[in-house]
Amino acid sequence: MNPAVQWVTLFYMMLAGTAMGLAYDSYRVLSLKLSFPKWLNALLDLLYWLWAALLVFRMLYAGNQGQLRFYVFVGLFLGVWIYFLIFSVTVRRFVVMLIQSVQYTCRLLWRVIEVLIGVPLRWLWRLLRGIFRLLGRILLFILKLLLRLTKPIWVFPVRWISPHASRLYHSAWITGFMAWIHTKRKH
């Protein structure tokens, strides 16, 4: 293997180490800020390491057809070390700022939706509820008025019929018939 391929592989491994550090910092800040459940943290850890392994082996294959040499590990270590030495603080601040801006945007979008849709719907609901209450009160007033106006028509026949209906209901023929029905039900 010639030195040019070794230097390209070393550079690829440094890039892979830097990408691993970047992904790890981003994942760490996200998991702390969003406070994932423990089972989800474990799953995300597994996904991170699977992604890191795939990345390293893909870069290794692109650099020197997958030959594992000592300088591969040196390149990964240098990439991670350079990342944490130079870029880590900046990336963490950027990820925190990105999370805050996404949260602010979501809150703003929710507020706009609430103002544009929620407030008019609440006003419409209050208007319809008020109209239905008013219509109900008007209808109740009209029914009470009709009841008072028609009282002479229906009160006297009811007073005249009710004693006769009560006497008819308590007559011997009706009570006997009802007793016969009850005896048939029991058998």
Biotite code that builds the C-alpha atoms (Angstrom):
import biotite.structure as struc

atoms = struc.array([
    struc.Atom([0.000, 0.000, 0.000], chain_id="A", res_id=1, res_name="MET", atom_name="CA", element="C"),
    struc.Atom([1.501, 3.322, -0.998], chain_id="A", res_id=2, res_name="ASN", atom_name="CA", element="C"),
    struc.Atom([1.794, 6.310, 1.368], chain_id="A", res_id=3, res_name="PRO", atom_name="CA", element="C"),
    struc.Atom([-0.780, 8.384, -0.531], chain_id="A", res_id=4, res_name="ALA", atom_name="CA", element="C"),
    struc.Atom([-3.505, 5.806, 0.189], chain_id="A", res_id=5, res_name="VAL", atom_name="CA", element="C"),
    struc.Atom([-2.425, 5.703, 3.824], chain_id="A", res_id=6, res_name="GLN", atom_name="CA", element="C"),
    struc.Atom([-2.652, 9.495, 4.126], chain_id="A", res_id=7, res_name="TRP", atom_name="CA", element="C"),
    struc.Atom([-6.075, 9.522, 2.456], chain_id="A", res_id=8, res_name="VAL", atom_name="CA", element="C"),
    struc.Atom([-7.239, 6.782, 4.834], chain_id="A", res_id=9, res_name="THR", atom_name="CA", element="C"),
    struc.Atom([-5.859, 8.712, 7.812], chain_id="A", res_id=10, res_name="LEU", atom_name="CA", element="C"),
    struc.Atom([-7.712, 11.835, 6.637], chain_id="A", res_id=11, res_name="PHE", atom_name="CA", element="C"),
    struc.Atom([-10.950, 9.845, 6.164], chain_id="A", res_id=12, res_name="TYR", atom_name="CA", element="C"),
    struc.Atom([-10.621, 8.393, 9.658], chain_id="A", res_id=13, res_name="MET", atom_name="CA", element="C"),
    struc.Atom([-10.051, 11.875, 11.093], chain_id="A", res_id=14, res_name="MET", atom_name="CA", element="C"),
    struc.Atom([-13.237, 13.009, 9.315], chain_id="A", res_id=15, res_name="LEU", atom_name="CA", element="C"),
    struc.Atom([-15.101, 9.971, 10.670], chain_id="A", res_id=16, res_name="ALA", atom_name="CA", element="C"),
    struc.Atom([-13.847, 10.726, 14.203], chain_id="A", res_id=17, res_name="GLY", atom_name="CA", element="C"),
    struc.Atom([-14.939, 14.348, 13.868], chain_id="A", res_id=18, res_name="THR", atom_name="CA", element="C"),
    struc.Atom([-18.373, 13.262, 12.588], chain_id="A", res_id=19, res_name="ALA", atom_name="CA", element="C"),
    struc.Atom([-18.695, 10.820, 15.495], chain_id="A", res_id=20, res_name="MET", atom_name="CA", element="C"),
    struc.Atom([-17.871, 13.605, 17.980], chain_id="A", res_id=21, res_name="GLY", atom_name="CA", element="C"),
    struc.Atom([-20.330, 15.966, 16.306], chain_id="A", res_id=22, res_name="LEU", atom_name="CA", element="C"),
    struc.Atom([-23.101, 13.389, 16.360], chain_id="A", res_id=23, res_name="ALA", atom_name="CA", element="C"),
    struc.Atom([-22.337, 12.439, 19.966], chain_id="A", res_id=24, res_name="TYR", atom_name="CA", element="C"),
    struc.Atom([-22.392, 16.052, 21.175], chain_id="A", res_id=25, res_name="ASP", atom_name="CA", element="C"),
    struc.Atom([-25.629, 16.757, 19.314], chain_id="A", res_id=26, res_name="SER", atom_name="CA", element="C"),
    struc.Atom([-27.235, 13.597, 20.687], chain_id="A", res_id=27, res_name="TYR", atom_name="CA", element="C"),
    struc.Atom([-26.034, 14.341, 24.224], chain_id="A", res_id=28, res_name="ARG", atom_name="CA", element="C"),
    struc.Atom([-27.410, 17.905, 24.200], chain_id="A", res_id=29, res_name="VAL", atom_name="CA", element="C"),
    struc.Atom([-30.717, 16.742, 22.709], chain_id="A", res_id=30, res_name="LEU", atom_name="CA", element="C"),
    struc.Atom([-31.155, 13.988, 25.275], chain_id="A", res_id=31, res_name="SER", atom_name="CA", element="C"),
    struc.Atom([-30.397, 16.368, 28.154], chain_id="A", res_id=32, res_name="LEU", atom_name="CA", element="C"),
    struc.Atom([-32.607, 19.201, 26.888], chain_id="A", res_id=33, res_name="LYS", atom_name="CA", element="C"),
    struc.Atom([-35.550, 17.026, 25.867], chain_id="A", res_id=34, res_name="LEU", atom_name="CA", element="C"),
    struc.Atom([-35.147, 14.517, 28.768], chain_id="A", res_id=35, res_name="SER", atom_name="CA", element="C"),
    struc.Atom([-35.950, 11.295, 26.974], chain_id="A", res_id=36, res_name="PHE", atom_name="CA", element="C"),
    struc.Atom([-37.105, 8.241, 28.965], chain_id="A", res_id=37, res_name="PRO", atom_name="CA", element="C"),
    struc.Atom([-34.351, 5.791, 29.935], chain_id="A", res_id=38, res_name="LYS", atom_name="CA", element="C"),
    struc.Atom([-35.485, 3.114, 27.501], chain_id="A", res_id=39, res_name="TRP", atom_name="CA", element="C"),
    struc.Atom([-35.381, 5.619, 24.634], chain_id="A", res_id=40, res_name="LEU", atom_name="CA", element="C"),
    struc.Atom([-31.894, 6.776, 25.681], chain_id="A", res_id=41, res_name="ASN", atom_name="CA", element="C"),
    struc.Atom([-30.709, 3.174, 25.566], chain_id="A", res_id=42, res_name="ALA", atom_name="CA", element="C"),
    struc.Atom([-32.239, 2.699, 22.119], chain_id="A", res_id=43, res_name="LEU", atom_name="CA", element="C"),
    struc.Atom([-30.712, 5.955, 20.858], chain_id="A", res_id=44, res_name="LEU", atom_name="CA", element="C"),
    struc.Atom([-27.303, 4.911, 22.253], chain_id="A", res_id=45, res_name="ASP", atom_name="CA", element="C"),
    struc.Atom([-27.540, 1.670, 20.312], chain_id="A", res_id=46, res_name="LEU", atom_name="CA", element="C"),
    struc.Atom([-28.559, 3.538, 17.148], chain_id="A", res_id=47, res_name="LEU", atom_name="CA", element="C"),
    struc.Atom([-25.667, 5.981, 17.594], chain_id="A", res_id=48, res_name="TYR", atom_name="CA", element="C"),
    struc.Atom([-23.099, 3.200, 17.867], chain_id="A", res_id=49, res_name="TRP", atom_name="CA", element="C"),
    struc.Atom([-24.572, 1.355, 14.908], chain_id="A", res_id=50, res_name="LEU", atom_name="CA", element="C"),
    struc.Atom([-24.398, 4.545, 12.861], chain_id="A", res_id=51, res_name="TRP", atom_name="CA", element="C"),
    struc.Atom([-20.813, 5.220, 14.036], chain_id="A", res_id=52, res_name="ALA", atom_name="CA", element="C"),
    struc.Atom([-19.702, 1.691, 13.130], chain_id="A", res_id=53, res_name="ALA", atom_name="CA", element="C"),
    struc.Atom([-21.308, 1.943, 9.691], chain_id="A", res_id=54, res_name="LEU", atom_name="CA", element="C"),
    struc.Atom([-19.712, 5.342, 9.130], chain_id="A", res_id=55, res_name="LEU", atom_name="CA", element="C"),
    struc.Atom([-16.228, 4.152, 10.149], chain_id="A", res_id=56, res_name="VAL", atom_name="CA", element="C"),
    struc.Atom([-16.389, 1.032, 8.027], chain_id="A", res_id=57, res_name="PHE", atom_name="CA", element="C"),
    struc.Atom([-17.765, 2.961, 5.040], chain_id="A", res_id=58, res_name="ARG", atom_name="CA", element="C"),
    struc.Atom([-14.987, 5.531, 5.307], chain_id="A", res_id=59, res_name="MET", atom_name="CA", element="C"),
    struc.Atom([-12.425, 2.775, 5.815], chain_id="A", res_id=60, res_name="LEU", atom_name="CA", element="C"),
    struc.Atom([-13.668, 0.995, 2.725], chain_id="A", res_id=61, res_name="TYR", atom_name="CA", element="C"),
    struc.Atom([-13.562, 4.227, 0.726], chain_id="A", res_id=62, res_name="ALA", atom_name="CA", element="C"),
    struc.Atom([-9.995, 4.949, 1.905], chain_id="A", res_id=63, res_name="GLY", atom_name="CA", element="C"),
    struc.Atom([-8.223, 1.613, 1.553], chain_id="A", res_id=64, res_name="ASN", atom_name="CA", element="C"),
    struc.Atom([-10.748, -1.098, 0.670], chain_id="A", res_id=65, res_name="GLN", atom_name="CA", element="C"),
    struc.Atom([-11.410, -1.961, 4.328], chain_id="A", res_id=66, res_name="GLY", atom_name="CA", element="C"),
    struc.Atom([-7.897, -2.834, 5.494], chain_id="A", res_id=67, res_name="GLN", atom_name="CA", element="C"),
    struc.Atom([-7.638, -2.298, 9.237], chain_id="A", res_id=68, res_name="LEU", atom_name="CA", element="C"),
    struc.Atom([-4.246, -0.763, 10.183], chain_id="A", res_id=69, res_name="ARG", atom_name="CA", element="C"),
    struc.Atom([-2.856, 1.009, 13.232], chain_id="A", res_id=70, res_name="PHE", atom_name="CA", element="C"),
    struc.Atom([-3.101, 4.441, 11.595], chain_id="A", res_id=71, res_name="TYR", atom_name="CA", element="C"),
    struc.Atom([-6.882, 3.903, 11.250], chain_id="A", res_id=72, res_name="VAL", atom_name="CA", element="C"),
    struc.Atom([-7.224, 3.976, 15.042], chain_id="A", res_id=73, res_name="PHE", atom_name="CA", element="C"),
    struc.Atom([-4.805, 6.920, 15.234], chain_id="A", res_id=74, res_name="VAL", atom_name="CA", element="C"),
    struc.Atom([-6.931, 8.786, 12.678], chain_id="A", res_id=75, res_name="GLY", atom_name="CA", element="C"),
    struc.Atom([-10.164, 8.111, 14.600], chain_id="A", res_id=76, res_name="LEU", atom_name="CA", element="C"),
    struc.Atom([-8.566, 9.211, 17.860], chain_id="A", res_id=77, res_name="PHE", atom_name="CA", element="C"),
    struc.Atom([-7.133, 12.365, 16.283], chain_id="A", res_id=78, res_name="LEU", atom_name="CA", element="C"),
    struc.Atom([-10.474, 13.229, 14.689], chain_id="A", res_id=79, res_name="GLY", atom_name="CA", element="C"),
    struc.Atom([-12.380, 12.860, 17.967], chain_id="A", res_id=80, res_name="VAL", atom_name="CA", element="C"),
    struc.Atom([-9.660, 14.670, 19.917], chain_id="A", res_id=81, res_name="TRP", atom_name="CA", element="C"),
    struc.Atom([-9.509, 17.605, 17.484], chain_id="A", res_id=82, res_name="ILE", atom_name="CA", element="C"),
    struc.Atom([-13.293, 17.840, 17.480], chain_id="A", res_id=83, res_name="TYR", atom_name="CA", element="C"),
    struc.Atom([-13.563, 17.938, 21.284], chain_id="A", res_id=84, res_name="PHE", atom_name="CA", element="C"),
    struc.Atom([-10.636, 20.320, 21.518], chain_id="A", res_id=85, res_name="LEU", atom_name="CA", element="C"),
    struc.Atom([-11.839, 22.860, 18.951], chain_id="A", res_id=86, res_name="ILE", atom_name="CA", element="C"),
    struc.Atom([-15.499, 22.416, 17.992], chain_id="A", res_id=87, res_name="PHE", atom_name="CA", element="C"),
    struc.Atom([-17.320, 20.809, 20.918], chain_id="A", res_id=88, res_name="SER", atom_name="CA", element="C"),
    struc.Atom([-18.311, 23.944, 22.861], chain_id="A", res_id=89, res_name="VAL", atom_name="CA", element="C"),
    struc.Atom([-19.437, 25.755, 19.720], chain_id="A", res_id=90, res_name="THR", atom_name="CA", element="C"),
    struc.Atom([-21.479, 22.796, 18.500], chain_id="A", res_id=91, res_name="VAL", atom_name="CA", element="C"),
    struc.Atom([-23.182, 22.336, 21.870], chain_id="A", res_id=92, res_name="ARG", atom_name="CA", element="C"),
    struc.Atom([-24.104, 26.038, 21.986], chain_id="A", res_id=93, res_name="ARG", atom_name="CA", element="C"),
    struc.Atom([-25.359, 25.850, 18.415], chain_id="A", res_id=94, res_name="PHE", atom_name="CA", element="C"),
    struc.Atom([-27.501, 22.773, 19.171], chain_id="A", res_id=95, res_name="VAL", atom_name="CA", element="C"),
    struc.Atom([-28.954, 24.461, 22.268], chain_id="A", res_id=96, res_name="VAL", atom_name="CA", element="C"),
    struc.Atom([-29.695, 27.581, 20.209], chain_id="A", res_id=97, res_name="MET", atom_name="CA", element="C"),
    struc.Atom([-31.246, 25.407, 17.496], chain_id="A", res_id=98, res_name="LEU", atom_name="CA", element="C"),
    struc.Atom([-33.470, 23.615, 20.030], chain_id="A", res_id=99, res_name="ILE", atom_name="CA", element="C"),
    struc.Atom([-34.568, 26.924, 21.530], chain_id="A", res_id=100, res_name="GLN", atom_name="CA", element="C"),
    struc.Atom([-35.338, 28.399, 18.125], chain_id="A", res_id=101, res_name="SER", atom_name="CA", element="C"),
    struc.Atom([-37.377, 25.327, 17.142], chain_id="A", res_id=102, res_name="VAL", atom_name="CA", element="C"),
    struc.Atom([-39.277, 25.505, 20.436], chain_id="A", res_id=103, res_name="GLN", atom_name="CA", element="C"),
    struc.Atom([-39.890, 29.234, 19.940], chain_id="A", res_id=104, res_name="TYR", atom_name="CA", element="C"),
    struc.Atom([-41.057, 28.637, 16.377], chain_id="A", res_id=105, res_name="THR", atom_name="CA", element="C"),
    struc.Atom([-43.435, 25.899, 17.513], chain_id="A", res_id=106, res_name="CYS", atom_name="CA", element="C"),
    struc.Atom([-44.840, 28.120, 20.263], chain_id="A", res_id=107, res_name="ARG", atom_name="CA", element="C"),
    struc.Atom([-45.226, 30.994, 17.806], chain_id="A", res_id=108, res_name="LEU", atom_name="CA", element="C"),
    struc.Atom([-46.915, 28.750, 15.257], chain_id="A", res_id=109, res_name="LEU", atom_name="CA", element="C"),
    struc.Atom([-49.259, 27.400, 17.933], chain_id="A", res_id=110, res_name="TRP", atom_name="CA", element="C"),
    struc.Atom([-50.121, 30.944, 19.029], chain_id="A", res_id=111, res_name="ARG", atom_name="CA", element="C"),
    struc.Atom([-50.799, 32.035, 15.429], chain_id="A", res_id=112, res_name="VAL", atom_name="CA", element="C"),
    struc.Atom([-53.052, 29.007, 14.875], chain_id="A", res_id=113, res_name="ILE", atom_name="CA", element="C"),
    struc.Atom([-54.825, 29.726, 18.156], chain_id="A", res_id=114, res_name="GLU", atom_name="CA", element="C"),
    struc.Atom([-55.366, 33.391, 17.248], chain_id="A", res_id=115, res_name="VAL", atom_name="CA", element="C"),
    struc.Atom([-56.406, 32.741, 13.650], chain_id="A", res_id=116, res_name="LEU", atom_name="CA", element="C"),
    struc.Atom([-58.571, 29.665, 14.255], chain_id="A", res_id=117, res_name="ILE", atom_name="CA", element="C"),
    struc.Atom([-59.187, 29.183, 17.977], chain_id="A", res_id=118, res_name="GLY", atom_name="CA", element="C"),
    struc.Atom([-60.361, 32.663, 18.914], chain_id="A", res_id=119, res_name="VAL", atom_name="CA", element="C"),
    struc.Atom([-62.866, 32.957, 16.020], chain_id="A", res_id=120, res_name="PRO", atom_name="CA", element="C"),
    struc.Atom([-64.192, 29.479, 16.791], chain_id="A", res_id=121, res_name="LEU", atom_name="CA", element="C"),
    struc.Atom([-64.668, 30.413, 20.449], chain_id="A", res_id=122, res_name="ARG", atom_name="CA", element="C"),
    struc.Atom([-66.482, 33.614, 19.434], chain_id="A", res_id=123, res_name="TRP", atom_name="CA", element="C"),
    struc.Atom([-68.637, 31.655, 16.991], chain_id="A", res_id=124, res_name="LEU", atom_name="CA", element="C"),
    struc.Atom([-69.434, 29.091, 19.700], chain_id="A", res_id=125, res_name="TRP", atom_name="CA", element="C"),
    struc.Atom([-70.421, 31.840, 22.135], chain_id="A", res_id=126, res_name="ARG", atom_name="CA", element="C"),
    struc.Atom([-72.567, 33.531, 19.469], chain_id="A", res_id=127, res_name="LEU", atom_name="CA", element="C"),
    struc.Atom([-74.370, 30.297, 18.565], chain_id="A", res_id=128, res_name="LEU", atom_name="CA", element="C"),
    struc.Atom([-74.856, 29.405, 22.217], chain_id="A", res_id=129, res_name="ARG", atom_name="CA", element="C"),
    struc.Atom([-76.328, 32.869, 22.868], chain_id="A", res_id=130, res_name="GLY", atom_name="CA", element="C"),
    struc.Atom([-78.614, 32.609, 19.835], chain_id="A", res_id=131, res_name="ILE", atom_name="CA", element="C"),
    struc.Atom([-79.866, 29.176, 20.914], chain_id="A", res_id=132, res_name="PHE", atom_name="CA", element="C"),
    struc.Atom([-80.475, 30.429, 24.462], chain_id="A", res_id=133, res_name="ARG", atom_name="CA", element="C"),
    struc.Atom([-82.390, 33.415, 23.107], chain_id="A", res_id=134, res_name="LEU", atom_name="CA", element="C"),
    struc.Atom([-84.452, 31.202, 20.781], chain_id="A", res_id=135, res_name="LEU", atom_name="CA", element="C"),
    struc.Atom([-85.153, 28.815, 23.649], chain_id="A", res_id=136, res_name="GLY", atom_name="CA", element="C"),
    struc.Atom([-86.339, 31.637, 25.888], chain_id="A", res_id=137, res_name="ARG", atom_name="CA", element="C"),
    struc.Atom([-88.502, 33.077, 23.113], chain_id="A", res_id=138, res_name="ILE", atom_name="CA", element="C"),
    struc.Atom([-90.004, 29.637, 22.437], chain_id="A", res_id=139, res_name="LEU", atom_name="CA", element="C"),
    struc.Atom([-90.633, 29.085, 26.156], chain_id="A", res_id=140, res_name="LEU", atom_name="CA", element="C"),
    struc.Atom([-92.292, 32.501, 26.407], chain_id="A", res_id=141, res_name="PHE", atom_name="CA", element="C"),
    struc.Atom([-94.528, 31.740, 23.395], chain_id="A", res_id=142, res_name="ILE", atom_name="CA", element="C"),
    struc.Atom([-95.487, 28.338, 24.828], chain_id="A", res_id=143, res_name="LEU", atom_name="CA", element="C"),
    struc.Atom([-96.339, 29.858, 28.207], chain_id="A", res_id=144, res_name="LYS", atom_name="CA", element="C"),
    struc.Atom([-98.367, 32.556, 26.485], chain_id="A", res_id=145, res_name="LEU", atom_name="CA", element="C"),
    struc.Atom([-100.231, 29.940, 24.416], chain_id="A", res_id=146, res_name="LEU", atom_name="CA", element="C"),
    struc.Atom([-100.845, 27.877, 27.526], chain_id="A", res_id=147, res_name="LEU", atom_name="CA", element="C"),
    struc.Atom([-102.365, 30.876, 29.313], chain_id="A", res_id=148, res_name="ARG", atom_name="CA", element="C"),
    struc.Atom([-104.435, 31.907, 26.308], chain_id="A", res_id=149, res_name="LEU", atom_name="CA", element="C"),
    struc.Atom([-105.811, 28.406, 25.766], chain_id="A", res_id=150, res_name="THR", atom_name="CA", element="C"),
    struc.Atom([-106.449, 27.686, 29.442], chain_id="A", res_id=151, res_name="LYS", atom_name="CA", element="C"),
    struc.Atom([-110.206, 28.208, 29.209], chain_id="A", res_id=152, res_name="PRO", atom_name="CA", element="C"),
    struc.Atom([-110.368, 25.709, 26.353], chain_id="A", res_id=153, res_name="ILE", atom_name="CA", element="C"),
    struc.Atom([-108.559, 22.791, 27.997], chain_id="A", res_id=154, res_name="TRP", atom_name="CA", element="C"),
    struc.Atom([-108.995, 23.314, 31.777], chain_id="A", res_id=155, res_name="VAL", atom_name="CA", element="C"),
    struc.Atom([-112.759, 22.843, 31.939], chain_id="A", res_id=156, res_name="PHE", atom_name="CA", element="C"),
    struc.Atom([-112.914, 19.593, 29.914], chain_id="A", res_id=157, res_name="PRO", atom_name="CA", element="C"),
    struc.Atom([-110.046, 18.157, 31.971], chain_id="A", res_id=158, res_name="VAL", atom_name="CA", element="C"),
    struc.Atom([-111.841, 19.035, 35.232], chain_id="A", res_id=159, res_name="ARG", atom_name="CA", element="C"),
    struc.Atom([-115.041, 17.519, 33.875], chain_id="A", res_id=160, res_name="TRP", atom_name="CA", element="C"),
    struc.Atom([-113.401, 14.285, 32.539], chain_id="A", res_id=161, res_name="ILE", atom_name="CA", element="C"),
    struc.Atom([-110.952, 13.556, 35.362], chain_id="A", res_id=162, res_name="SER", atom_name="CA", element="C"),
    struc.Atom([-113.504, 12.461, 38.016], chain_id="A", res_id=163, res_name="PRO", atom_name="CA", element="C"),
    struc.Atom([-115.214, 10.149, 35.511], chain_id="A", res_id=164, res_name="HIS", atom_name="CA", element="C"),
    struc.Atom([-111.895, 8.687, 34.327], chain_id="A", res_id=165, res_name="ALA", atom_name="CA", element="C"),
    struc.Atom([-110.841, 8.052, 37.908], chain_id="A", res_id=166, res_name="SER", atom_name="CA", element="C"),
    struc.Atom([-114.159, 6.316, 38.681], chain_id="A", res_id=167, res_name="ARG", atom_name="CA", element="C"),
    struc.Atom([-113.832, 4.237, 35.512], chain_id="A", res_id=168, res_name="LEU", atom_name="CA", element="C"),
    struc.Atom([-110.282, 3.175, 36.343], chain_id="A", res_id=169, res_name="TYR", atom_name="CA", element="C"),
    struc.Atom([-111.257, 2.054, 39.853], chain_id="A", res_id=170, res_name="HIS", atom_name="CA", element="C"),
    struc.Atom([-114.403, 0.236, 38.737], chain_id="A", res_id=171, res_name="SER", atom_name="CA", element="C"),
    struc.Atom([-114.849, -3.469, 39.539], chain_id="A", res_id=172, res_name="ALA", atom_name="CA", element="C"),
    struc.Atom([-114.640, -4.573, 35.919], chain_id="A", res_id=173, res_name="TRP", atom_name="CA", element="C"),
    struc.Atom([-111.245, -2.869, 35.313], chain_id="A", res_id=174, res_name="ILE", atom_name="CA", element="C"),
    struc.Atom([-109.741, -4.002, 38.647], chain_id="A", res_id=175, res_name="THR", atom_name="CA", element="C"),
    struc.Atom([-110.882, -7.588, 37.982], chain_id="A", res_id=176, res_name="GLY", atom_name="CA", element="C"),
    struc.Atom([-109.399, -7.522, 34.509], chain_id="A", res_id=177, res_name="PHE", atom_name="CA", element="C"),
    struc.Atom([-106.071, -6.204, 35.878], chain_id="A", res_id=178, res_name="MET", atom_name="CA", element="C"),
    struc.Atom([-106.009, -8.919, 38.569], chain_id="A", res_id=179, res_name="ALA", atom_name="CA", element="C"),
    struc.Atom([-106.641, -11.591, 35.915], chain_id="A", res_id=180, res_name="TRP", atom_name="CA", element="C"),
    struc.Atom([-103.681, -10.248, 33.843], chain_id="A", res_id=181, res_name="ILE", atom_name="CA", element="C"),
    struc.Atom([-101.394, -10.366, 36.894], chain_id="A", res_id=182, res_name="HIS", atom_name="CA", element="C"),
    struc.Atom([-102.366, -13.970, 37.645], chain_id="A", res_id=183, res_name="THR", atom_name="CA", element="C"),
    struc.Atom([-101.604, -14.988, 34.043], chain_id="A", res_id=184, res_name="LYS", atom_name="CA", element="C"),
    struc.Atom([-98.169, -13.384, 34.234], chain_id="A", res_id=185, res_name="ARG", atom_name="CA", element="C"),
    struc.Atom([-97.197, -15.340, 37.358], chain_id="A", res_id=186, res_name="LYS", atom_name="CA", element="C"),
    struc.Atom([-97.983, -18.712, 35.769], chain_id="A", res_id=187, res_name="HIS", atom_name="CA", element="C"),
])
